[in-house]
Amino acid sequence: MSIIIKFFVAPDDEAAAAVVDHGPDEAFESLVFGNFDVEEAIIEWESILTGRSFEELVDADEPAVVAGPGDGEGPMVLAASRVLQDALAAADAPRLVGVSELWVQERAAGGEVLDPEVATRILCDVAELARSIGMQDGGSLYCWVA
């Protein structure tokens, strides 16, 4: 379970990796969440949005770790796949509500309680951030986790 989760847009992996020690706040605008397993969430979102299986995404090493400690302890930066980024950006509000409902069900099956309203807000906010990439000079969607 991640304690602090910050989604942000950076121009490239190098710029995203540069914030691993202290988070993106000083370098990039970010969305702050907490207390859910963000790595599983990113995989589940992509699975639900694209129809790819959870196992297929895990085997593809999604989400990609851009920066992190070698021992697995401490903050890290994850990169959302371009496929997920595009799917989030293209999803309308009813689609995001449907995805959040399925995400809540997936978490419940794993024994985790996730409030449906919070789940929808998280997905809608992250989708809005993904949409903002098209309005900027490009970049990609990342997540800093501590």
Disulfide bonds with the S-S distance in Angstrom:
none
